[in-house]
Amino acid sequence: MADTTTPTAKRSRAGFDLTPPSPELFRALVDNLDEEERRVILDHGTERPFCGIFNEAKEKGTYCCRLCGLPLFNAGTKFESGTGWPSFFDPIDRDHIAFVRDTSYGMVRTEIRCARCEGHLGHVFPDGPPPTGERYCMNSVSMRFVAEGDPLPDDLGRGAPEGEVQG
């Protein structure tokens, strides 16, 4: 008889495990968030414009989910949108982003969440640069940065795809 208590691992096209963290591991990850990170990531808040640590960042590397460590964007896809939030035109893998219809505040927008832990990242808009025409408008507190040449995070203890080091 098959074990139905353990979820089958789902992998992205880029090879990353997208299986959600267990409730116990999720609680442990949440315990590492500060008040502002909790407000944005868990309660779908938004940080103030022009105050995020990654808004003007230019270093080479990878932006990952602050909560679970899933790689989201390469720094080479970051651009200056003038909005006050870090903006990217293409995710590392669209499988890493969950797209959710958001009708809050009398608007219709597309919220983006981490596909693995469901942490709120920001919103995506159809006014970005070529080649995608998309602008992934992110909250800095929803991400962490891994410099080029450093290993990607392994917060869930599942390992990154073979050879995943930035550089």
C-alpha positions as CSV (number, residue, x, y, z in Angstrom):
1,M,0.0,0.0,0.0
2,A,1.3,3.4,-0.9
3,D,2.2,6.0,1.7
4,T,-0.4,8.8,1.3
5,T,0.9,11.0,4.1
6,T,4.0,12.2,2.3
7,P,3.3,14.5,-0.7
8,T,4.9,13.6,-4.0
9,A,7.7,16.0,-4.8
10,K,6.8,18.4,-7.6
11,R,9.7,19.9,-9.5
12,S,9.9,23.0,-11.6
13,R,11.3,23.0,-15.1
14,A,14.5,24.4,-13.6
15,G,14.6,21.4,-11.3
16,F,13.7,22.9,-7.9
17,D,11.4,21.1,-5.5
18,L,8.1,23.0,-5.3
19,T,6.6,20.8,-2.6
20,P,5.2,23.0,0.2
21,P,7.0,22.9,3.5
22,S,5.3,20.8,6.2
23,P,3.3,22.7,8.8
24,E,6.1,22.3,11.3
25,L,8.7,23.6,9.0
26,F,6.5,26.4,7.8
27,R,6.1,27.6,11.5
28,A,9.9,27.4,11.9
29,L,10.4,29.5,8.8
30,V,7.9,32.1,10.0
31,D,9.6,32.3,13.4
32,N,12.6,33.8,11.5
33,L,10.6,36.7,10.1
34,D,10.5,40.1,11.6
35,E,7.3,42.1,12.1
36,E,7.5,43.9,8.7
37,E,8.3,40.7,6.8
38,R,5.3,39.0,8.4
39,R,3.0,41.9,7.5
40,V,4.1,41.8,3.9
41,I,4.7,38.1,3.3
42,L,2.0,36.5,5.4
43,D,-0.7,39.3,5.4
44,H,-0.2,40.3,1.8
45,G,0.9,43.8,2.7
46,T,3.1,46.3,0.7
47,E,6.2,48.1,1.8
48,R,6.4,51.8,1.3
49,P,7.9,52.8,-2.1
50,F,11.6,53.8,-2.3
51,C,12.4,52.3,1.0
52,G,13.2,48.7,0.2
53,I,16.9,47.5,0.4
54,F,16.8,46.0,-3.2
55,N,15.1,49.0,-5.0
56,E,18.5,50.4,-6.2
57,A,20.6,47.2,-5.9
58,K,22.8,46.4,-8.9
59,E,24.9,43.4,-7.8
60,K,25.0,40.2,-9.9
61,G,23.2,37.2,-8.3
62,T,19.8,35.7,-7.6
63,Y,16.8,37.0,-5.7
64,C,15.1,34.2,-3.7
65,C,12.0,33.9,-1.6
66,R,12.7,35.4,1.9
67,L,10.5,32.7,3.5
68,C,11.5,29.4,1.9
69,G,14.5,30.3,-0.3
70,L,13.1,29.3,-3.7
71,P,15.0,31.2,-6.5
72,L,12.8,33.8,-8.1
73,F,14.7,36.2,-10.3
74,N,18.2,36.6,-11.7
75,A,19.7,40.0,-11.2
76,G,20.1,40.4,-14.9
77,T,16.3,40.7,-15.3
78,K,16.1,43.6,-12.8
79,F,15.3,47.0,-14.3
80,E,14.6,50.5,-13.0
81,S,10.9,51.0,-13.3
82,G,10.7,54.3,-11.4
83,T,7.9,52.9,-9.2
84,G,9.9,52.7,-6.0
85,W,9.9,48.9,-5.8
86,P,12.4,46.4,-7.2
87,S,11.2,45.4,-10.7
88,F,12.0,42.4,-12.8
89,F,10.9,41.4,-16.3
90,D,11.2,37.6,-16.2
91,P,11.3,35.0,-13.4
92,I,13.9,32.3,-13.3
93,D,11.1,29.8,-13.9
94,R,7.4,30.7,-14.2
95,D,6.7,27.5,-12.2
96,H,8.3,29.4,-9.2
97,I,5.6,32.1,-9.2
98,A,1.9,31.6,-8.4
99,F,-0.4,34.1,-10.1
100,V,-3.6,35.0,-8.1
101,R,-6.4,37.4,-9.1
102,D,-6.4,40.3,-6.6
103,T,-9.5,42.6,-6.4
104,S,-8.5,44.5,-3.3
105,Y,-8.7,48.3,-3.1
106,G,-11.2,48.4,-5.9
107,M,-8.6,47.3,-8.5
108,V,-8.1,44.2,-10.5
109,R,-4.5,43.1,-10.4
110,T,-2.4,39.9,-10.5
111,E,-0.8,39.1,-7.1
112,I,2.3,37.0,-7.3
113,R,3.2,34.5,-4.6
114,C,6.0,32.0,-4.1
115,A,4.7,28.8,-5.7
116,R,6.3,26.7,-2.9
117,C,5.4,28.5,0.4
118,E,2.6,30.9,-0.9
119,G,4.4,33.9,0.6
120,H,3.2,37.2,-0.9
121,L,5.9,38.7,-3.2
122,G,4.1,41.6,-5.0
123,H,2.2,42.1,-8.2
124,V,2.8,41.7,-11.9
125,F,1.8,44.3,-14.5
126,P,1.7,44.3,-18.3
127,D,3.9,47.4,-18.7
128,G,7.4,46.0,-18.5
129,P,10.3,46.0,-21.0
130,P,10.9,43.6,-23.8
131,P,11.1,40.7,-24.3
132,T,8.3,39.8,-21.9
133,G,6.5,43.1,-21.5
134,E,5.9,42.2,-17.8
135,R,6.9,44.1,-14.7
136,Y,7.2,42.0,-11.6
137,C,6.8,44.6,-8.9
138,M,8.4,43.1,-5.8
139,N,8.6,43.9,-2.1
140,S,12.2,43.9,-0.9
141,V,11.2,42.3,2.4
142,S,9.8,39.3,0.4
143,M,13.2,38.5,-1.0
144,R,16.8,37.7,0.0
145,F,19.8,38.1,-2.3
146,V,22.4,35.5,-3.1
147,A,25.5,37.0,-4.6
148,E,26.9,35.5,-7.8
149,G,29.2,32.6,-6.9
150,D,27.5,31.7,-3.6
151,P,25.4,28.6,-3.2
152,L,21.6,29.0,-3.3
153,P,19.7,28.5,0.0
154,D,18.5,25.1,1.0
155,D,16.0,26.2,3.7
156,L,13.8,23.1,3.3
157,G,16.8,20.6,3.4
158,R,15.9,19.2,0.1
159,G,18.9,20.3,-1.9
160,A,19.1,22.4,-5.0
161,P,19.4,20.9,-8.5
162,E,22.8,19.5,-9.2
163,G,25.5,22.1,-9.5
164,E,23.3,25.1,-8.5
165,V,25.8,27.7,-7.5
166,Q,25.5,31.3,-8.8
167,G,28.0,32.3,-11.3
